[in-house]
Amino acid sequence: MMMLPSGVRVHIAVGVTDMRKGLDGLAMLVQGVLAEDPFSGHLFAFRGRKANLIKIIYWDGNGLCLFTKRLDQGGFIWPQIDDPGGKIVLSSAQLSMLVEGIDWRAPERVWRPEKAG
């Protein structure tokens, strides 16, 4: 599981984003559309139209960082909200599932003990 420092939030930009954008273009979307500070140290995630590519940007204290992942099969589960500029905040556990291509909204628990001991 991906562990984030205390106080770091994960913002998911709802809808689709032009994946040709790089660090500067995505930082401008964070500032202009999401109305957040791209230099806050929080993570901001964007998904392309095909749903198989995500980009996450964050400020590490001395520069913007870009994480990109493309799934070879399937797609990333993304919020379906029609609010332009909308965002959803995820926990670090939900982000870990999202990056792995798992449905973070309703993860399936595969094992549960029947009794203690």
MARPA-611020 format. One line per 3 residues: number of its first residue (from 1); their letters; for each residue x negated, y negated, z of C-alpha. Coordinates in Angstrom, 1 decimal, always signed. Each point is the difference from the previous one (the first is absolute). Layout:
# MARPA-611020
NUM	a	X,Y,Z  ...
# end
This chain:
# MARPA-611020
1	mmm	+0.0,+0.0,+0.0  -1.2,-3.5,-0.8  -0.5,-2.0,+3.1
4	lps	+0.2,-3.8,-0.2  -1.4,-2.4,+2.6  +2.6,-1.3,+2.6
7	gvr	+2.1,-2.8,-1.3  -0.6,+0.7,-3.7  +3.3,+0.2,-1.9
10	vhi	+0.7,+1.7,-3.4  +2.2,-2.0,-2.3  +1.6,+1.8,-3.0
13	avg	+1.0,-2.4,-2.8  +3.4,+1.3,-1.2  +0.6,+0.4,-3.7
16	vtd	-2.7,+0.4,-2.6  -3.1,-2.0,-0.6  -2.1,-0.5,-3.2
19	mrk	-3.0,+2.3,+0.7  -2.2,-2.0,-2.2  -0.4,-2.4,+2.9
22	gld	-3.2,+0.1,+1.9  -1.0,-1.4,+3.4  +0.8,-3.6,-0.7
25	gla	+3.3,+0.6,-1.7  +1.2,+2.3,+2.7  -1.1,-2.5,+2.7
28	mlv	+1.9,-2.7,-1.8  +3.1,+2.3,+0.1  -0.4,+0.6,+3.7
31	qgv	-0.2,-3.8,+0.6  +2.6,-1.2,-2.5  +2.6,+2.8,-0.2
34	lae	-0.3,+1.8,+3.3  -0.7,-3.2,+1.9  -2.8,+1.7,+2.0
37	dpf	-3.6,-0.9,+0.6  -2.2,+2.4,-2.1  -3.0,-0.8,+2.3
40	sgh	+1.9,+1.1,+3.2  -1.7,+3.4,+0.2  +3.3,+1.8,-0.8
43	lfa	+0.4,+2.4,-2.9  +2.1,-0.8,-3.0  +1.1,+2.8,-2.3
46	frg	+1.4,-0.2,-3.6  +1.3,+2.6,-2.4  +0.0,+0.0,-3.8
49	rka	+3.0,+0.8,-2.2  -0.9,+3.6,-0.6  -0.1,+0.7,+3.7
52	nli	-3.3,+1.9,-0.2  -2.3,-2.9,+0.8  -0.3,-2.1,+3.2
55	kii	-2.3,-2.8,+1.0  -0.7,-1.1,+3.5  -1.9,-3.2,+0.9
58	ywd	-1.3,-1.2,+3.3  -2.4,-2.5,+1.5  -2.8,+1.6,+2.0
61	gng	-1.3,-3.2,+1.5  -2.4,-1.0,-2.7  +1.6,+1.0,-3.3
64	lcl	+3.1,+1.4,-1.6  +0.1,+3.8,-0.5  +2.0,+1.9,-2.6
67	ftk	+1.1,+3.7,+0.4  +1.4,+1.6,-3.1  +1.5,+3.5,-0.3
70	rld	+1.6,+1.8,-3.0  +1.9,+3.2,+0.4  -0.5,+2.6,-2.7
73	qgg	+3.4,+1.6,+0.7  +3.1,-1.5,+1.5  +0.3,-3.6,+1.2
76	fiw	-0.1,-2.2,+3.1  +3.2,-0.4,+1.9  +0.9,-3.7,+0.1
79	pqi	+2.8,-2.0,+1.6  +2.8,-0.8,-2.4  +1.0,-3.5,+1.0
82	ddp	+1.0,-2.5,-2.6  -1.1,-3.0,+2.0  -2.8,-1.8,-1.9
85	ggk	-2.8,-0.7,+2.4  +1.3,+2.6,+2.4  -2.3,+2.1,+2.2
88	ivl	+0.2,+2.8,+2.4  -2.5,+0.5,+2.9  -1.3,+3.6,+0.5
91	ssa	-1.8,+1.7,+2.8  -3.5,+1.5,-0.6  +1.6,+3.5,+0.0
94	qls	+2.5,-1.0,-2.7  -2.9,-1.6,-2.0  -1.9,+3.3,+0.2
97	mlv	+3.0,+1.9,-1.3  +0.6,-2.5,-2.8  -3.6,+0.2,-1.2
100	egi	+0.2,+3.8,-0.1  +3.2,-0.2,-2.1  +2.2,+1.2,+2.9
103	dwr	+3.5,-1.4,+0.5  -0.8,-2.2,+3.0  +3.7,-0.9,+0.6
106	ape	+0.9,+3.5,+1.0  -3.0,+2.3,+0.5  +0.8,+3.6,+0.3
109	rvw	-1.3,+1.7,+3.1  -1.1,+3.4,-0.9  -0.5,+1.6,+3.4
112	rpe	+1.5,-0.4,+3.4  -0.6,+2.3,+3.0  +3.0,+2.0,+1.1
115	kag	-1.1,+0.2,+3.6  -2.7,-1.2,+2.3  -2.7,+2.4,+1.1
# end
